[in-house]
Amino acid sequence: MLHAGSPATLVGMELRGQRVSLRPTRPADAPLLASILEEPVVAAWWGRFDLGRVRDELVGERDDHEGFAIEHDGRVVGYIQLSEEVDPEFRHAGIDLFLRTDAQGQGLGPDAIRTLAAYLIDVRGHHRLTIDPAADNVHAIAAYTKVGFRPVGRLRAYQRMPDGHWIDGWLMELLADDLVR
């Protein structure tokens, strides 16, 4: 388990929140994550993901983000990822996540966000985090607000949906001192 201030990386380790733990994804997670992404409530915001896309974009190693399985009571209930801007003049990190439909509304999302945010601030030294939910995803926006994220503004025609239409996004940020621990 990582503790705030630890110089360790997440390879083979996990982060523990109050009710969830975050661990690096494994190839065996791909089928379950693909099935979660097929749930209508999740797919409405994340779009279409087949097993190959999950393996390539969420489980496989990438240079542009790190992904973690969200576990609660010993089972995977979702996924959370981070991306980092490392340019010293613009250094910050971004977060994105999804939860199984039956795991939503129980405080697990805010716990996962808070856990990853604390790691990014305390261990990786970020002073600012961003998140960009769909502007109409009121449940996600409420979860992010509970952790301390504040609205920055509406991103018009931000995300292309599977049927081809564009939806607006809502840019939110959290400064290190805003994190509700």
N, C-alpha and C positions, 0 to 999 in steps of 0.2 A: 504494500500500500504506500502511496506517495503522501507525504506530509508537506504542508506549505513550507517553502524555503529549501526543500530538497533539491540538489542539483541533478537528480536522476531524470532519465527520460521515461516515456511511457512504454517502451518496448518491453513486453512481457509483464507489465505492472498494471495496476488498476487504481482508479481514484474512487474514494468512497464519499458519498453524500449522506444525508440523514436517512434516506429511504432507498436510494439507488446506488449502484456502483457502475463505473464506466471502465471498460477494458478495450484494448485494441481489438478490432474485428479480426475474425479468422475465416478462412475459406468455408468452413462448415456453417458459418452464419448466413451465407448467401441465400439459400432457399427460404429460410424463415424471413429474412429482410425483404426478399422479393414478394412473399405472400402478404406481409404487412403493407407493402406499397401497392398491392392490388385492392386493399380495402377501400371502398368508395370514399370514405371520409378522408383518408390519407391521400389517395390518388387525386382527389379534387384540387389539392395544393401542390403536389409533387409531380404530377404528370405520369406518363407511362414508363415503367421500368420492367424489362424482362430479366430473366436470370443472368444473361450475359452482361447486360448493362450494370446490374448490381455488382457482379464480379469485377467488372472493369472500373467502375466509378466509385463504389462504396467499400469494397473489400480489398481490391487490389492496391498495391503501393502506387502512390501518386506523389508528384512533387508539389502540387498546389493545395493539398489538404491532408488532414489526418482524421480517420474515422474511428468511432468507438461504439460498441454495443452497449445499450443501456439495459442493465439487469435489475430486476426487482423480484425478491423472494426466489432467487435462483433461476429465473427464466428471462430470456431476452424479450423486452417489451418495446424496444425502439432502437434508434440510431441517432448519434449526435456527431457533428464534425466541426473541425476548426480549420481556418485558413489564416495565414499570417502574411502581412506586408512587412518585409524586413528592412526596407529602405529607412535609415535612421531618421530622416526628415519627416516621414509619414508613417512610422511604425504603429501598427495596430493589428488586431485580430478580429476575425468574423466567426460567427457561430450559426449553425443551422441544425435542425433536428426534426424527427417525426416519431410519433408513438402509436402503438396499436390502438385501435378504436376503444377497446375495452379497458385500456390503461389511461385514457384521457380523463380529465376532470378530477383527478385524485391527488394532485400536487406533485406528481412524479416529474413532469416536464420542468417546472420551476426548480425542483431539486437537482435535476441533471444540468440545467443551465447554470445554476449557482455553483455547482461543483466544478464544472469546466471553467467558468469565469474566474473562480478563485485560483485555480491552477494557472490560468493564463496571466493573471495579475501577480500572484505571489511567487510563482516559480519562473515563469518565462518573462516577467518584467514588463508586461503591457500596461499602459495607462488608459487605453481606450479600446472598447470592443463595439462591434456593430452587428446588427441582425436586420434582415430585410424580408419580413413576412408579406404575404399578399395583403393589400390594403383592406380587403373584406374579411380577412381571417381574424375575426374578433376574439376567438378563444386563444389563438397564439399570441396576439397582441396583449391580451390580459395577462397571460403567463409571463411574458417578457417584462411587463410593467411591474409585476410582483417582485421581480429580482432587482429592479432598479433601472431598467432601460427606459429611455425617454424618447419621444418622437422627435425626429429631425425634419422630416417632410415626406410628401407624397412623390413617388417616382412614377410618372405617367407612362403607360404602355410599357411596363417594365419586364413582364414575364410572358412568354408565348406559351399558350396552353396547347394540349394535344390536338384540339380541333382547329387550331390556327389563329384563334382570337387572342388579343393581348389584354392582360389585366394589369392594374396598377399595383405597385409595391409600396410599402411603408418603411422608410429607413428609420431605424432606431439606433441609439448609441447608449453606452454605459461608460462613464469614467470610473476609474478605480475607486474613488471615494463614494460613488453612488451605489456600489454593490450592497445589496441587502443580504447580510450574512445570517 
